Amino acid sequence: MNIYDYRKKVQGCWLGKNIGGTLGAPFEGYRGVCDLDFYTQDMSKGAEPNDDLDLQLIWLNAAEKLGRGLNSTILGDYWLTYVVGNWSEYGAGKNNMYNGIQPPISGWYNNHNRNSNGAFIRSEIWACLMPGHPELAVQYAYQDASVDHFGEGIYGEIFTAAVESAAFVESDRDKLIDIGLSYIPEDSDTARAVGIVRDCYKNGLDWKEARKKLLQSIPCAFGTIWEDKTNIPDPEIPAGTPGYDLPATIGIVVLAWIYGEGDFGKSICIAAGCYEDADCTSATLGAIMGIINGVEALPQRWVEPIGDEIKTISLNLAMETMKIINVPKTVTELTDRVCNIMPVFLSGFYDVMNGDIAMNSTDDLECKNKYRATFVPENFKDIFAGNTPTVTYENMFLRMLVHCKDGINVNENQVLGFELEALNLIPCQQWLNVRIFMPSEWECSVGREFAINLDQPHAGFGKEKVALEIIPHNITSAKTDIVIEISSVGKLGKMYIPLSLFRAPQEFRAIKDKT
């Protein structure tokens, strides 16, 4: 793909996103179903502000400054500094990070909305920066989503990032859906939701019947946000568990895509007409179709009322006044800046002299094993193994994972289990020295200092796991910070992994009773 065709698809992505988000805004948070054929609000004011789009303007600033070095910790700091939205999972993730909790635990801990919709709506930036390379886009989508989501909430952004990245080179709807599914667990509710709507279409049900079957099979609570829960307007649709909204929402995106049968207006109108998280479903579908067809294929009747303007709702624009960040004001400016930074993320895939982007072939878009070394396969989905919150740190020679098997709540004299996993990233053996800094009264089953012999198997790199148990005594505060230090003999760099542990709620109650 040459840079000119790429730019048309990027612009189509952002303009489609803006159109869909504006169309669906009046229906967000309500339960119902209706037939739409155009915007329902006063369009003399132009596009609606939408966090689906404006959050990604901050990720653009991060990408321009730090490039491929972006990770969840950096994105978390951008959240805390530049995003003012504190609702639902955004607020839970920010509250955790303010208290020193690192991603992905920040997305998991005490977050009732961790399986909701705030992550999949911000996937387009990664797809546009890594077009035709979903295997790269999903890596950043995971880092992004894990700041304030977990489980299904993360699967949603990975699914949409893979679909959108692949859409730069593949236009077949069913193939794109299969590509998205290949990057998430087969037994997830998100995958099940997609399967339900595909079966409905195959069996001849209309889109309203498919919507009902989807929401009955995998209940969603998003459509009851603005309703009295004792008077839900559709008694055939259960309310669902609050915060468990992502699977059904992705199902609606796919439903509208399938039943829209390639027509842009029809597709986004079905998405919005399903209500629930209508601005997000129609905005994401608008972006997907904008990538597939390019900006020139977007119908003018949808484009003209929107114009080129971007409006924001969740950003700290005082930081822009002080010239610390630069927020794009138009779709054109956003498109230009994304196109300018894309070569940084596709280093090795972009021909600077000729302006050509080397895309994956259609056979290489699905999730497949990658080989870190001969006979050492790795798969992106390995990151979901065990469904355990895991903190990951990496340097040039070592990747360390801390699996929080028992969570991060501590009780007096009760065991808290962890597992350290060390992955060798260089083709030679390493001696690792590990030190755990924690209160002097606390115990660790393997001691405060121990060594790991990280070997080098024949034609591969080593991996070692160490199970450890921490036993807290004389807990004196609500929060205790511990630090794991890892050094490799003969290497200059050291790795420090911070963990914040919290006195369990029953311990708080006991102290209150005593005082």
FIPA-469430 format. One record per residue (C-alpha): residue number from 1; x, y, z; residue in one letter. Coordinates in nm, 2 decimals, always signed. Layout:
<lumtors>
(NUM; (X; Y; Z); "a"),
...
</lumtors>
This chain:
<lumtors>
(1; (+0.00; +0.00; +0.00); "m"),
(2; (+0.13; +0.35; -0.08); "n"),
(3; (+0.11; +0.63; +0.16); "i"),
(4; (-0.17; +0.81; -0.03); "y"),
(5; (-0.41; +0.51; -0.01); "d"),
(6; (-0.31; +0.46; +0.35); "y"),
(7; (-0.39; +0.82; +0.43); "r"),
(8; (-0.74; +0.79; +0.28); "k"),
(9; (-0.81; +0.49; +0.50); "k"),
(10; (-0.68; +0.67; +0.81); "v"),
(11; (-0.90; +0.97; +0.74); "q"),
(12; (-1.20; +0.74; +0.67); "g"),
(13; (-1.14; +0.58; +1.01); "c"),
(14; (-1.15; +0.90; +1.21); "w"),
(15; (-1.43; +1.05; +1.01); "l"),
(16; (-1.64; +0.73; +1.03); "g"),
(17; (-1.57; +0.73; +1.40); "k"),
(18; (-1.69; +1.08; +1.44); "n"),
(19; (-2.01; +1.02; +1.24); "i"),
(20; (-2.10; +0.70; +1.42); "g"),
(21; (-2.04; +0.85; +1.77); "g"),
(22; (-2.26; +1.15; +1.69); "t"),
(23; (-2.54; +0.93; +1.55); "l"),
(24; (-2.55; +0.70; +1.85); "g"),
(25; (-2.50; +0.96; +2.13); "a"),
(26; (-2.87; +1.02; +2.20); "p"),
(27; (-2.93; +0.65; +2.25); "f"),
(28; (-2.64; +0.57; +2.48); "e"),
(29; (-2.74; +0.41; +2.81); "g"),
(30; (-3.10; +0.33; +2.72); "y"),
(31; (-3.27; +0.00; +2.65); "r"),
(32; (-3.49; -0.04; +2.34); "g"),
(33; (-3.48; -0.09; +1.97); "v"),
(34; (-3.57; +0.15; +1.68); "c"),
(35; (-3.54; +0.20; +1.31); "d"),
(36; (-3.31; +0.49; +1.22); "l"),
(37; (-3.21; +0.64; +0.89); "d"),
(38; (-3.03; +0.96; +1.00); "f"),
(39; (-2.91; +1.18; +1.29); "y"),
(40; (-3.19; +1.26; +1.53); "t"),
(41; (-3.04; +1.56; +1.71); "q"),
(42; (-3.00; +1.92; +1.59); "d"),
(43; (-2.70; +1.90; +1.36); "m"),
(44; (-2.65; +2.27; +1.32); "s"),
(45; (-2.40; +2.24; +1.61); "k"),
(46; (-2.19; +1.97; +1.42); "g"),
(47; (-2.04; +1.66; +1.57); "a"),
(48; (-2.10; +1.55; +1.93); "e"),
(49; (-1.80; +1.54; +2.17); "p"),
(50; (-1.71; +1.18; +2.24); "n"),
(51; (-1.46; +1.02; +2.47); "d"),
(52; (-1.43; +0.73; +2.22); "d"),
(53; (-1.23; +0.96; +2.00); "l"),
(54; (-1.08; +1.22; +2.23); "d"),
(55; (-0.90; +0.98; +2.45); "l"),
(56; (-0.70; +0.86; +2.15); "q"),
(57; (-0.58; +1.22; +2.10); "l"),
(58; (-0.38; +1.18; +2.42); "i"),
(59; (-0.24; +0.84; +2.30); "w"),
(60; (-0.13; +1.02; +1.98); "l"),
(61; (+0.07; +1.27; +2.20); "n"),
(62; (+0.23; +0.98; +2.38); "a"),
(63; (+0.31; +0.81; +2.06); "a"),
(64; (+0.47; +1.12; +1.91); "e"),
(65; (+0.69; +1.17; +2.22); "k"),
(66; (+0.79; +0.81; +2.31); "l"),
(67; (+0.73; +0.60; +2.00); "g"),
(68; (+0.76; +0.23; +2.02); "r"),
(69; (+0.86; +0.25; +2.38); "g"),
(70; (+0.50; +0.30; +2.49); "l"),
(71; (+0.38; +0.06; +2.76); "n"),
(72; (+0.09; +0.04; +3.02); "s"),
(73; (+0.29; +0.24; +3.28); "t"),
(74; (+0.35; +0.53; +3.05); "i"),
(75; (-0.01; +0.52; +2.92); "l"),
(76; (-0.12; +0.51; +3.29); "g"),
(77; (+0.08; +0.83; +3.36); "d"),
(78; (-0.08; +1.00; +3.06); "y"),
(79; (-0.42; +0.90; +3.20); "w"),
(80; (-0.35; +1.05; +3.54); "l"),
(81; (-0.20; +1.37; +3.39); "t"),
(82; (-0.42; +1.45; +3.09); "y"),
(83; (-0.76; +1.28; +3.12); "v"),
(84; (-1.02; +1.43; +3.35); "v"),
(85; (-1.29; +1.17; +3.30); "g"),
(86; (-1.35; +0.98; +3.63); "n"),
(87; (-1.65; +0.77; +3.55); "w"),
(88; (-1.69; +0.40; +3.58); "s"),
(89; (-1.38; +0.20; +3.49); "e"),
(90; (-1.19; +0.52; +3.40); "y"),
(91; (-1.23; +0.63; +3.76); "g"),
(92; (-1.15; +0.29; +3.91); "a"),
(93; (-0.83; +0.26; +3.71); "g"),
(94; (-0.72; +0.61; +3.80); "k"),
(95; (-0.80; +0.57; +4.16); "n"),
(96; (-0.59; +0.25; +4.17); "n"),
(97; (-0.30; +0.42; +3.99); "m"),
(98; (-0.31; +0.72; +4.22); "y"),
(99; (-0.25; +0.48; +4.50); "n"),
(100; (+0.05; +0.33; +4.33); "g"),
(101; (-0.11; +0.01; +4.18); "i"),
(102; (+0.06; -0.08; +3.86); "q"),
(103; (-0.12; -0.19; +3.54); "p"),
(104; (-0.26; -0.45; +3.48); "p"),
(105; (-0.35; -0.48; +3.84); "i"),
(106; (-0.49; -0.13; +3.82); "s"),
(107; (-0.75; -0.25; +3.57); "g"),
(108; (-0.84; -0.56; +3.78); "w"),
(109; (-0.84; -0.45; +4.15); "y"),
(110; (-1.16; -0.33; +4.30); "n"),
(111; (-1.30; -0.24; +3.95); "n"),
(112; (-1.66; -0.35; +3.91); "h"),
(113; (-1.65; -0.23; +3.55); "n"),
(114; (-1.34; -0.41; +3.44); "r"),
(115; (-1.54; -0.61; +3.19); "n"),
(116; (-1.71; -0.31; +3.04); "s"),
(117; (-1.67; -0.10; +2.73); "n"),
(118; (-1.41; +0.18; +2.79); "g"),
(119; (-1.12; +0.01; +2.62); "a"),
(120; (-1.24; -0.13; +2.29); "f"),
(121; (-1.36; +0.22; +2.19); "i"),
(122; (-1.00; +0.35; +2.18); "r"),
(123; (-0.84; +0.09; +1.96); "s"),
(124; (-0.82; +0.28; +1.63); "e"),
(125; (-0.50; +0.46; +1.71); "i"),
(126; (-0.31; +0.13; +1.73); "w"),
(127; (-0.46; +0.00; +1.41); "a"),
(128; (-0.38; +0.32; +1.22); "c"),
(129; (-0.02; +0.33; +1.35); "l"),
(130; (+0.03; -0.04; +1.26); "m"),
(131; (-0.18; -0.09; +0.95); "p"),
(132; (-0.19; -0.44; +0.81); "g"),
(133; (+0.00; -0.57; +1.11); "h"),
(134; (-0.25; -0.68; +1.37); "p"),
(135; (+0.02; -0.89; +1.54); "e"),
(136; (+0.18; -0.55; +1.64); "l"),
(137; (-0.14; -0.35; +1.70); "a"),
(138; (-0.27; -0.60; +1.96); "v"),
(139; (+0.04; -0.57; +2.17); "q"),
(140; (-0.03; -0.20; +2.22); "y"),
(141; (-0.40; -0.26; +2.25); "a"),
(142; (-0.33; -0.49; +2.55); "y"),
(143; (-0.10; -0.23; +2.71); "q"),
(144; (-0.37; +0.03; +2.67); "d"),
(145; (-0.67; -0.18; +2.79); "a"),
(146; (-0.49; -0.32; +3.09); "s"),
(147; (-0.47; +0.02; +3.26); "v"),
(148; (-0.84; +0.02; +3.34); "d"),
(149; (-0.98; -0.32; +3.23); "h"),
(150; (-0.93; -0.69; +3.28); "f"),
(151; (-1.06; -1.01; +3.12); "g"),
(152; (-1.34; -0.95; +2.87); "e"),
(153; (-1.28; -0.57; +2.89); "g"),
(154; (-0.93; -0.64; +2.75); "i"),
(155; (-1.05; -0.89; +2.49); "y"),
(156; (-1.27; -0.63; +2.34); "g"),
(157; (-1.00; -0.39; +2.25); "e"),
(158; (-0.77; -0.66; +2.12); "i"),
(159; (-1.06; -0.79; +1.90); "f"),
(160; (-1.13; -0.44; +1.75); "t"),
(161; (-0.76; -0.35; +1.71); "a"),
(162; (-0.69; -0.67; +1.52); "a"),
(163; (-0.99; -0.62; +1.30); "v"),
(164; (-0.91; -0.26; +1.22); "e"),
(165; (-0.55; -0.32; +1.15); "s"),
(166; (-0.63; -0.61; +0.92); "a"),
(167; (-0.89; -0.40; +0.75); "a"),
(168; (-0.62; -0.19; +0.58); "f"),
(169; (-0.53; -0.49; +0.37); "v"),
(170; (-0.84; -0.72; +0.39); "e"),
(171; (-1.19; -0.61; +0.31); "s"),
(172; (-1.38; -0.94; +0.35); "d"),
(173; (-1.61; -0.90; +0.65); "r"),
(174; (-1.61; -1.26; +0.76); "d"),
(175; (-1.23; -1.30; +0.73); "k"),
(176; (-1.19; -0.98; +0.94); "l"),
(177; (-1.41; -1.12; +1.21); "i"),
(178; (-1.22; -1.44; +1.21); "d"),
(179; (-0.89; -1.25; +1.24); "i"),
(180; (-1.02; -1.06; +1.54); "g"),
(181; (-1.14; -1.38; +1.71); "l"),
(182; (-0.80; -1.55; +1.65); "s"),
(183; (-0.64; -1.31; +1.90); "y"),
(184; (-0.88; -1.37; +2.20); "i"),
(185; (-0.96; -1.68; +2.39); "p"),
(186; (-1.20; -1.91; +2.21); "e"),
(187; (-1.40; -1.98; +2.53); "d"),
(188; (-1.45; -1.61; +2.61); "s"),
(189; (-1.80; -1.46; +2.62); "d"),
(190; (-1.68; -1.20; +2.36); "t"),
(191; (-1.62; -1.49; +2.12); "a"),
(192; (-1.95; -1.65; +2.21); "r"),
(193; (-2.14; -1.32; +2.15); "a"),
(194; (-1.99; -1.30; +1.80); "v"),
(195; (-2.08; -1.66; +1.73); "g"),
(196; (-2.44; -1.60; +1.84); "i"),
(197; (-2.51; -1.31; +1.60); "v"),
(198; (-2.33; -1.50; +1.31); "r"),
(199; (-2.56; -1.80; +1.37); "d"),
(200; (-2.87; -1.57; +1.38); "c"),
(201; (-2.78; -1.43; +1.04); "y"),
(202; (-2.71; -1.77; +0.90); "k"),
(203; (-3.04; -1.90; +1.03); "n"),
(204; (-3.24; -1.62; +0.87); "g"),
(205; (-3.34; -1.42; +1.18); "l"),
(206; (-3.38; -1.04; +1.13); "d"),
(207; (-3.15; -0.80; +1.31); "w"),
(208; (-3.41; -0.72; +1.59); "k"),
(209; (-3.45; -1.09; +1.66); "e"),
(210; (-3.07; -1.14; +1.66); "a"),
(211; (-3.04; -0.85; +1.91); "r"),
(212; (-3.29; -1.01; +2.14); "k"),
(213; (-3.13; -1.35; +2.12); "k"),
(214; (-2.79; -1.19; +2.19); "l"),
(215; (-2.90; -0.99; +2.49); "l"),
(216; (-3.10; -1.29; +2.63); "q"),
(217; (-2.80; -1.52; +2.60); "s"),
(218; (-2.53; -1.28; +2.73); "i"),
(219; (-2.71; -1.02; +2.93); "p"),
(220; (-2.58; -0.66; +2.94); "c"),
(221; (-2.66; -0.39; +3.19); "a"),
(222; (-2.55; -0.09; +2.98); "f"),
(223; (-2.90; -0.02; +2.85); "g"),
(224; (-3.04; +0.03; +3.21); "t"),
(225; (-2.80; +0.31; +3.30); "i"),
(226; (-3.06; +0.58; +3.26); "w"),
(227; (-3.37; +0.37; +3.34); "e"),
(228; (-3.55; +0.28; +3.66); "d"),
(229; (-3.44; -0.08; +3.70); "k"),
(230; (-3.79; -0.17; +3.83); "t"),
(231; (-3.94; -0.05; +3.51); "n"),
(232; (-3.71; -0.19; +3.24); "i"),
(233; (-3.89; -0.11; +2.91); "p"),
(234; (-3.82; -0.45; +2.75); "d"),
(235; (-3.92; -0.73; +3.00); "p"),
(236; (-3.79; -0.99; +2.76); "e"),
(237; (-3.43; -0.87; +2.80); "i"),
(238; (-3.27; -0.93; +3.14); "p"),
(239; (-3.09; -0.64; +3.30); "a"),
(240; (-2.76; -0.82; +3.33); "g"),
(241; (-2.48; -0.78; +3.59); "t"),
(242; (-2.37; -0.42; +3.62); "p"),
(243; (-2.03; -0.37; +3.46); "g"),
(244; (-2.03; -0.69; +3.25); "y"),
(245; (-2.11; -0.51; +2.92); "d"),
(246; (-1.83; -0.58; +2.68); "l"),
(247; (-1.93; -0.92; +2.53); "p"),
(248; (-2.28; -0.81; +2.43); "a"),
(249; (-2.16; -0.48; +2.31); "t"),
(250; (-1.90; -0.64; +2.07); "i"),
(251; (-2.18; -0.87; +1.97); "g"),
(252; (-2.39; -0.56; +1.86); "i"),
(253; (-2.10; -0.42; +1.66); "v"),
(254; (-2.07; -0.74; +1.47); "v"),
(255; (-2.45; -0.78; +1.44); "l"),
(256; (-2.48; -0.43; +1.28); "a"),
(257; (-2.18; -0.50; +1.05); "w"),
(258; (-2.33; -0.83; +0.93); "i"),
(259; (-2.69; -0.71; +0.89); "y"),
(260; (-2.58; -0.38; +0.74); "g"),
(261; (-2.45; -0.59; +0.44); "e"),
(262; (-2.19; -0.34; +0.34); "g"),
(263; (-2.40; -0.02; +0.34); "d"),
(264; (-2.24; +0.24; +0.57); "f"),
(265; (-2.56; +0.42; +0.67); "g"),
(266; (-2.76; +0.11; +0.72); "k"),
(267; (-2.49; -0.05; +0.93); "s"),
(268; (-2.43; +0.24; +1.18); "i"),
(269; (-2.81; +0.29; +1.21); "c"),
(270; (-2.86; -0.07; +1.31); "i"),
(271; (-2.58; -0.03; +1.57); "a"),
(272; (-2.74; +0.28; +1.72); "a"),
(273; (-3.09; +0.14; +1.69); "g"),
(274; (-2.99; -0.15; +1.92); "c"),
(275; (-2.95; +0.12; +2.19); "y"),
(276; (-2.73; +0.00; +2.49); "e"),
(277; (-2.38; +0.16; +2.44); "d"),
(278; (-2.50; +0.31; +2.11); "a"),
(279; (-2.24; +0.58; +2.06); "d"),
(280; (-1.96; +0.33; +2.10); "c"),
(281; (-2.10; +0.06; +1.88); "t"),
(282; (-2.19; +0.29; +1.59); "s"),
(283; (-1.86; +0.48; +1.63); "a"),
(284; (-1.65; +0.16; +1.62); "t"),
(285; (-1.84; +0.03; +1.32); "l"),
(286; (-1.81; +0.36; +1.15); "g"),
(287; (-1.43; +0.35; +1.19); "a"),
(288; (-1.41; -0.01; +1.06); "i"),
(289; (-1.61; +0.07; +0.75); "m"),
(290; (-1.41; +0.39; +0.70); "g"),
(291; (-1.09; +0.20; +0.70); "i"),
(292; (-1.22; -0.06; +0.46); "i"),
(293; (-1.36; +0.18; +0.21); "n"),
(294; (-1.16; +0.50; +0.26); "g"),
(295; (-1.27; +0.85; +0.32); "v"),
(296; (-1.39; +0.90; -0.04); "e"),
(297; (-1.65; +0.63; -0.01); "a"),
(298; (-1.82; +0.78; +0.30); "l"),
(299; (-2.17; +0.91; +0.19); "p"),
(300; (-2.18; +1.29; +0.18); "q"),
(301; (-2.52; +1.30; +0.35); "r"),
(302; (-2.34; +1.17; +0.66); "w"),
(303; (-2.03; +1.37; +0.62); "v"),
(304; (-2.17; +1.72; +0.56); "e"),
(305; (-2.35; +1.77; +0.90); "p"),
(306; (-2.03; +1.66; +1.08); "i"),
(307; (-1.77; +1.86; +0.90); "g"),
(308; (-1.40; +1.82; +1.00); "d"),
(309; (-1.42; +1.94; +1.36); "e"),
(310; (-1.32; +1.73; +1.66); "i"),
(311; (-1.48; +1.82; +1.99); "k"),
(312; (-1.35; +1.68; +2.33); "t"),
(313; (-1.52; +1.60; +2.66); "i"),
(314; (-1.27; +1.42; +2.88); "s"),
(315; (-0.93; +1.59; +2.84); "l"),
(316; (-0.75; +1.84; +3.06); "n"),
(317; (-0.72; +2.12; +2.80); "l"),
(318; (-0.54; +2.34; +3.05); "a"),
(319; (-0.23; +2.13; +2.97); "m"),
(320; (-0.27; +2.23; +2.61); "e"),
(321; (-0.29; +2.60; +2.70); "t"),
(322; (+0.05; +2.55; +2.87); "m"),
(323; (+0.18; +2.39; +2.55); "k"),
(324; (+0.25; +2.05; +2.72); "i"),
(325; (+0.02; +1.86; +2.49); "i"),
(326; (-0.11; +1.94; +2.14); "n"),
(327; (-0.47; +1.82; +2.08); "v"),
(328; (-0.58; +1.79; +1.71); "p"),
(329; (-0.88; +2.01; +1.64); "k"),
(330; (-0.98; +1.85; +1.31); "t"),
(331; (-1.00; +1.50; +1.15); "v"),
(332; (-0.75; +1.63; +0.89); "t"),
(333; (-0.50; +1.73; +1.15); "e"),
(334; (-0.54; +1.40; +1.33); "l"),
(335; (-0.49; +1.21; +1.01); "t"),
(336; (-0.18; +1.40; +0.91); "d"),
(337; (-0.02; +1.35; +1.25); "r"),
(338; (-0.10; +0.98; +1.26); "v"),
(339; (+0.05; +0.93; +0.91); "c"),
(340; (+0.36; +1.12; +1.01); "n"),
(341; (+0.43; +0.90; +1.32); "i"),
(342; (+0.33; +0.57; +1.16); "m"),
(343; (+0.68; +0.49; +1.02); "p"),
(344; (+0.82; +0.49; +1.37); "v"),
(345; (+0.59; +0.20; +1.47); "f"),
(346; (+0.64; +0.02; +1.14); "l"),
(347; (+1.01; +0.05; +1.13); "s"),
(348; (+1.13; -0.21; +0.88); "g"),
(349; (+0.80; -0.22; +0.71); "f"),
(350; (+0.80; +0.13; +0.56); "y"),
(351; (+1.00; +0.24; +0.26); "d"),
(352; (+1.08; +0.61; +0.33); "v"),
(353; (+1.21; +0.68; -0.02); "m"),
(354; (+0.90; +0.54; -0.21); "n"),
(355; (+0.63; +0.59; +0.06); "g"),
(356; (+0.53; +0.23; +0.05); "d"),
(357; (+0.40; +0.02; +0.35); "i"),
(358; (+0.48; -0.35; +0.35); "a"),
(359; (+0.16; -0.52; +0.47); "m"),
(360; (+0.11; -0.87; +0.60); "n"),
(361; (-0.03; -1.11; +0.34); "s"),
(362; (-0.39; -1.21; +0.40); "t"),
(363; (-0.25; -1.55; +0.51); "d"),
(364; (-0.05; -1.39; +0.79); "d"),
(365; (-0.31; -1.17; +0.96); "l"),
(366; (-0.45; -1.43; +1.21); "e"),
(367; (-0.29; -1.49; +1.54); "c"),
(368; (-0.01; -1.75; +1.50); "k"),
(369; (+0.29; -1.88; +1.69); "n"),
(370; (+0.60; -1.67; +1.68); "k"),
(371; (+0.94; -1.81; +1.74); "y"),
(372; (+1.15; -1.63; +2.00); "r"),
(373; (+1.42; -1.88; +1.91); "a"),
(374; (+1.45; -2.21; +1.72); "t"),
(375; (+1.19; -2.45; +1.86); "f"),
(376; (+1.06; -2.19; +2.12); "v"),
(377; (+0.71; -2.09; +2.00); "p"),
(378; (+0.52; -1.81; +2.16); "e"),
(379; (+0.17; -1.71; +2.10); "n"),
(380; (+0.01; -1.37; +2.19); "f"),
(381; (-0.28; -1.54; +2.37); "k"),
(382; (-0.03; -1.69; +2.62); "d"),
(383; (-0.07; -1.36; +2.80); "i"),
(384; (-0.42; -1.46; +2.91); "f"),
(385; (-0.32; -1.80; +3.05); "a"),
(386; (-0.46; -1.86; +3.40); "g"),
(387; (-0.66; -1.53; +3.40); "n"),
(388; (-0.44; -1.41; +3.68); "t"),
(389; (-0.34; -1.04; +3.72); "p"),
(390; (+0.03; -1.03; +3.62); "t"),
(391; (+0.28; -0.75; +3.63); "v"),
(392; (+0.54; -0.76; +3.36); "t"),
(393; (+0.87; -0.58; +3.34); "y"),
(394; (+1.13; -0.62; +3.07); "e"),
(395; (+1.48; -0.49; +2.98); "n"),
(396; (+1.72; -0.59; +2.71); "m"),
(397; (+1.82; -0.93; +2.86); "f"),
(398; (+1.53; -1.03; +3.08); "l"),
(399; (+1.15; -1.04; +3.11); "r"),
(400; (+1.01; -1.08; +3.46); "m"),
(401; (+0.64; -1.17; +3.53); "l"),
(402; (+0.49; -1.15; +3.88); "v"),
(403; (+0.17; -1.35; +3.89); "h"),
(404; (-0.05; -1.23; +4.18); "c"),
(405; (-0.21; -1.57; +4.24); "k"),
(406; (-0.39; -1.46; +4.56); "d"),
(407; (-0.45; -1.10; +4.47); "g"),
(408; (-0.30; -0.80; +4.66); "i"),
(409; (-0.51; -0.80; +4.98); "n"),
(410; (-0.32; -0.90; +5.30); "v"),
(411; (-0.44; -1.03; +5.63); "n"),
(412; (-0.25; -1.06; +5.95); "e"),
(413; (-0.05; -1.38; +5.96); "n"),
(414; (-0.22; -1.52; +5.65); "q"),
(415; (-0.03; -1.65; +5.34); "v"),
(416; (-0.03; -1.44; +5.02); "l"),
(417; (+0.09; -1.64; +4.72); "g"),
(418; (+0.29; -1.52; +4.42); "f"),
(419; (+0.48; -1.67; +4.13); "e"),
(420; (+0.79; -1.52; +3.98); "l"),
(421; (+0.85; -1.61; +3.62); "e"),
(422; (+1.18; -1.53; +3.45); "a"),
(423; (+1.23; -1.54; +3.07); "l"),
(424; (+1.58; -1.53; +2.93); "n"),
(425; (+1.59; -1.29; +2.63); "l"),
(426; (+1.96; -1.35; +2.54); "i"),
(427; (+2.13; -1.67; +2.41); "p"),
(428; (+2.34; -1.73; +2.72); "c"),
(429; (+2.29; -1.84; +3.08); "q"),
(430; (+2.23; -1.59; +3.35); "q"),
(431; (+2.25; -1.59; +3.73); "w"),
(432; (+1.97; -1.37; +3.87); "l"),
(433; (+1.99; -1.23; +4.22); "n"),
(434; (+1.65; -1.15; +4.36); "v"),
(435; (+1.59; -0.93; +4.67); "r"),
(436; (+1.26; -0.85; +4.82); "i"),
(437; (+1.22; -0.53; +5.02); "f"),
(438; (+0.93; -0.55; +5.27); "m"),
(439; (+0.86; -0.47; +5.64); "p"),
(440; (+1.11; -0.64; +5.87); "s"),
(441; (+0.84; -0.83; +6.05); "e"),
(442; (+0.71; -1.00; +5.73); "w"),
(443; (+0.83; -1.34; +5.61); "e"),
(444; (+0.89; -1.48; +5.27); "c"),
(445; (+0.89; -1.86; +5.21); "s"),
(446; (+1.20; -1.85; +5.00); "v"),
(447; (+1.38; -1.58; +5.20); "g"),
(448; (+1.44; -1.21; +5.13); "r"),
(449; (+1.73; -1.29; +4.89); "e"),
(450; (+1.77; -1.59; +4.66); "f"),
(451; (+1.92; -1.68; +4.32); "a"),
(452; (+1.77; -1.81; +4.00); "i"),
(453; (+1.98; -2.00; +3.75); "n"),
(454; (+1.83; -1.90; +3.41); "l"),
(455; (+1.97; -2.15; +3.17); "d"),
(456; (+2.00; -2.17; +2.79); "q"),
(457; (+1.84; -2.49; +2.65); "p"),
(458; (+1.97; -2.62; +2.33); "h"),
(459; (+1.84; -2.41; +2.04); "a"),
(460; (+1.63; -2.20; +2.28); "g"),
(461; (+1.61; -1.95; +2.57); "f"),
(462; (+1.55; -2.05; +2.93); "g"),
(463; (+1.25; -2.00; +3.15); "k"),
(464; (+1.23; -2.05; +3.53); "e"),
(465; (+0.94; -2.01; +3.78); "k"),
(466; (+0.97; -1.96; +4.15); "v"),
(467; (+0.66; -1.99; +4.38); "a"),
(468; (+0.68; -1.77; +4.69); "l"),
(469; (+0.46; -1.70; +4.98); "e"),
(470; (+0.46; -1.38; +5.18); "i"),
(471; (+0.33; -1.39; +5.54); "i"),
(472; (+0.26; -1.04; +5.69); "p"),
(473; (+0.29; -0.98; +6.06); "h"),
(474; (+0.22; -0.67; +6.26); "n"),
(475; (+0.04; -0.49; +5.97); "i"),
(476; (+0.06; -0.12; +6.07); "t"),
(477; (-0.09; +0.06; +5.78); "s"),
(478; (-0.37; +0.03; +5.52); "a"),
(479; (-0.12; +0.01; +5.23); "k"),
(480; (+0.23; -0.15; +5.22); "t"),
(481; (+0.46; -0.11; +4.93); "d"),
(482; (+0.71; -0.39; +4.86); "i"),
(483; (+0.98; -0.39; +4.59); "v"),
(484; (+1.13; -0.68; +4.40); "i"),
(485; (+1.49; -0.61; +4.28); "e"),
(486; (+1.64; -0.84; +4.01); "i"),
(487; (+1.99; -0.81; +3.90); "s"),
(488; (+2.19; -1.03; +3.66); "s"),
(489; (+2.55; -1.11; +3.74); "v"),
(490; (+2.77; -0.93; +3.50); "g"),
(491; (+2.50; -0.69; +3.38); "k"),
(492; (+2.49; -0.32; +3.48); "l"),
(493; (+2.11; -0.27; +3.48); "g"),
(494; (+1.88; -0.37; +3.76); "k"),
(495; (+1.51; -0.42; +3.75); "m"),
(496; (+1.28; -0.29; +4.02); "y"),
(497; (+0.92; -0.42; +4.04); "i"),
(498; (+0.69; -0.23; +4.28); "p"),
(499; (+0.39; -0.39; +4.43); "l"),
(500; (+0.13; -0.22; +4.65); "s"),
(501; (-0.05; -0.45; +4.90); "l"),
(502; (-0.36; -0.35; +5.09); "f"),
(503; (-0.50; -0.46; +5.42); "r"),
(504; (-0.81; -0.67; +5.35); "a"),
(505; (-1.15; -0.51; +5.43); "p"),
(506; (-1.21; -0.74; +5.73); "q"),
(507; (-0.88; -0.62; +5.88); "e"),
(508; (-1.01; -0.26; +5.85); "f"),
(509; (-1.32; -0.35; +6.03); "r"),
(510; (-1.13; -0.52; +6.31); "a"),
(511; (-0.92; -0.21; +6.37); "i"),
(512; (-1.23; +0.01; +6.37); "k"),
(513; (-1.40; -0.21; +6.63); "d"),
(514; (-1.09; -0.20; +6.85); "k"),
(515; (-1.07; +0.18; +6.84); "t"),
</lumtors>
